[in-house]
Amino acid sequence: MEWEREALEKIKKVPIFARKLAMAKIERYATDKGKTKVTVEDVDEAKRAIFNKTGTDTKELVRFMRDIPAKEVDDKKKNLHEVSGCNENHLCPFSLLDARGLLQKLENLMKESNINSELIKRIEGPVVYHYAFRIAVAECPNACSQPQIKDFGVIVESMPGKGVGECINCNLCVQECKESAIVIDGGGPVIDYDRCVRCGACVLVCPVHALVTQKAGYSVLIGGRLGRHPKFAARVLEMVDEDAVIRALKAIVRIYLQKGEGNERFGSLIDRLGIEYIKKEIERRYE
């Protein structure tokens, strides 16, 4: 439908997230009156008739849109959770462990939690992308899936240690280590664990097993985000097994659904409750 220039200028005062919906409602209102062009008067009348304006435009439109998101999400098959990995076909040479099974379990857990419907109930206004609860699993510390900026991140890590093989001073481990965490002395490789990022590269290149994997597992990070107030995720578990990751996610989802308020993101909930509170709730899953 055609709009008068003045009417278009007036509709610009409506928040951009609600403008398209408001315009559609106003056009329907004008059509019902037999009009083919929206005027300023139509905008004013429609706002009074449809939105029962008693306060600011923003508040009224947000209230009006509250029941819209559920239908949109169902119709378009959108999720308010996202589970991603970095090695879909398991072809990456840096992968320390095949995490495809874990990814499927995390996806199943999120579906069983009914997080979509629970978040829709409390979100005020339209459902937008940043409300989704994001999970990422990385199969090595290169972390291509960016778990450091997700609500729940998992990184596979491998701790190197001294093996039974006798070092031949080939220096391959020293050359391979990008963190300068290894030196060779008379007794073989010495690892600076403060520098080591647990990537396992030194173990892969050692030809005589002077270095081996001492321990491998999943480290869990929570509360990462970008946006207006970016923040790296905090580590809450170090090199645990798959079951511990699942238990941690169950605890996190439970906290988020029970303690979260309105449009609050999980990272903001951690800021409010404190990371120590979250850690204690995760630890309770081990009891």
N, C-alpha and C positions, 0 to 999 in steps of 0.2 A: 504494500500500500504506500502511496505517496505521502510525504510529510512536509508541512510548511517549515521553512528555515528556522523560524522562531521556536517551533515545537521541538525540532531537533536539538537546538541549543539548550532548551530547557531539560530535555531528557538526559543530557550530558551530566547533569548534577546527580543522577542516580549512579551509585557505585558500579564500576565496570563489570563486576562479577554478576550483577543482577540486571544489567541494562537490557540484555537481549530478551529475557523473560518479561521484564516490565513493558518493553515495546510491543511484544506479542499480545499481552493482555490489553494494552491500550488500543491496539489496532482492532482487536476483537470487539472491544467496547464501542469504538467508532463505527464498525461495520454493522453492529446491532442497531445502531441509530440511523442506518441507511446512508452513511457517509462514505466517500471514496478517497478522502484526504484528511489526514490528522492535523488538527489545529492546536494552538496553545490552549484554547478553551477545552478541547477534548482531553488534553493531558491533565489539566487541573481537575476536570470533572471525574475522569477515570480514577485518579489518585484518591479522590474523596470517596467514590463509590466502591472501588475494589479494595483499596488498602485501608479504608476507614482511618484516615490519617489523624493521629493524635499527638505524634512526636516527630522525630527527625525521619527523613526519607530512609536512611540506612536501617534504622531499627525496625521500621515497618516492613521493609522489603526482606530483611533477614527472617523475621517471623513468618512472613508469607511463604518463603522458600523452604522452610524447615522440613516440610513433608515431601519435597521434590526429590531429594537425593536417593532415597531408597528405590524408587521406581526407576530412576536413571541407571543406578548401579545394576539392578536386576535385568533391565532391558538390554544393556550393553555388555553384560557379563563381566563387569569390572570387578576387581578385587581391591579390598582395602588392606591387603598384605602382599608382599613381594618377596619371593625366595629366589636367589640367583647364585650361580657359581661362576668359576673362571675357566673351566676346562671341560666343556660339555662332552666332547668326544674322547676325553682322557688321552690326548696326544701331546700335551705340553711336556717338554723334556725336564722341566724344573719341578714337576709334580712329585710330592713326597708320598702321596697316598691317594687312592681313588675314593673321592668323597661323594660320588653319585648316590650311593645308598643313603648316606646321611642327609643329603639334600631332599630326597624323596620323603624321608621320615619327618623332616622339618616341615615340608609342605603338607603332609598328612595331618600333622599336629595342628597347624594353623587352621586348616579346614575344620577339624574336629572342635576347635575352640570357639567356633561361631564368631570370630572377631569381626567379620564384616557386618553382621546384623547388630552386634553390640555397639560398634563404633557409630554406625548410622543413627542409632537411637539417641546418642548424646551429642553428635556434631550439630552445631548451630550454623545455619546457612548452607550454601552449596557444598557438595563433596568435591574437593579439589585434590590434585595429585599428592601434595605434601602431607596429607593426612594418613597416607598408607604407612603401615608398619613394615619396615624393610629389614630383610635378613640377607646376609651374604656369607658365602663360604669360600675361602681361598685355599688352594691345595699347596701353597708354599708362601713364605714370607714376602715374596714379591707382591702378593695381595692385589692381583689385577681386578678382582671383583669389588675392591674398595670397602672391605669390612670396617675400616677405621671410621667411616662416616655413616654407618648404618645403625639402626636401632639395636640390632643384635648381629654381631659379627663373629666369625669363626676363622681361625688361621691354623693350618697344619704346620707344625714345627718339629724339627729334629735336632736333638742335642748330640753333638759329636763327642767322642771320648777315645781314649787310647785303646787300640786293639792288640791282638796277640802277635801280629806281624812285626817284623823288624824293619824300622825305617831305613830306606836306602838313600836318604838325603836328595831325592829328586826335585824337591821344592815345588811340586805341582800343587800341593795344598796351599802353600804360601801365595803362589801366583793366582790361584782360583779365588781366594778369599778377598772379596771386595771391601771388607771392613778392616783389613790389616789386623786380624785377630789371631793370626798364627805365626809363630817363629819356630825355627828348627835349632835345637841345641844338641849337645852330644848324645842325649838320650832319645831324640826324635822330636815330633811336633809338640809344641806347648800352646795351649789355647787360652786366650784372654776372654773369659766368658762375659765380661762386662761389655766387650765389643761385639761378641758373637750374636748374630741375629737368628741362629738356628735354621739356616737354610739347607744344610746338609750337603752343600756343594763340595766341601773338602773331602767328605767320605766318598763321594762318587768318583773323584779323580785319583784317589789313593790306590796304587796298583798292588800293594802288598798287605793291605788290611792293617796298616799301622794306625789308621783311624777307622772307627766304626760308629754306628749309631748307638749311642748309649741309652737314649730314650726318645720316643716319638709320641705325639699326641696332638690334641686340639687345644688351642688357647681361645678363650671366649672374651669378647669385648662388648660393651653395651653403651648406649646413649650417644652415639655419634650423630652428627647432623651438619648440614650446610645451611643455606638460608641467611637470614639477617644476623643471626648470632651463631656462627659456625663453631663446632667443638669436636675434637677427636674423642672417639669412644674410649672408655676406661676399661682396663683389663680387670676381670673378676675371677677368672680361672686360668691356670697355667698347665698346659700339656696334659689334659685329662682324656678319658676315653669317650667313646660315642654316647654311651648311656648318660654320662655326666652332662654332656651338651644338651641332650633331650630334657633331662631334669631341670637344667638351668632355664631353658626356654619356657618350659611349663610354668616355672615360678615367675618368670618375667611377664608372661602374658597374663597370669592371674593378678599380679600386682597392677599391671596397666589397666585391666578391665575393672578392677575393684576400686583402685585409688585415683584413676585419671578423672579429670573434670572437663566437661565441655569439649573444646577444640584442642585441649592440651596435648602436645606431642610427648612421646615417651622421654626424650631427653630433658624436656622441661619438668616432667614429673620427677626425674632423678634429682634435678636441681632443687626441687621443692622438698623432697623427702630425705635427700642425702644419700650418697653412694654407700655409706656404711650400712644403712637400713636395708638397701637392696641386697648387699652382700650377705647379710644375715638371713634374709628371706631365702636366698639361693642355697645357703648352707643347710637350712632346715630340710631341704629335699634329700639330704644325705642321711638324715636321722631315721 
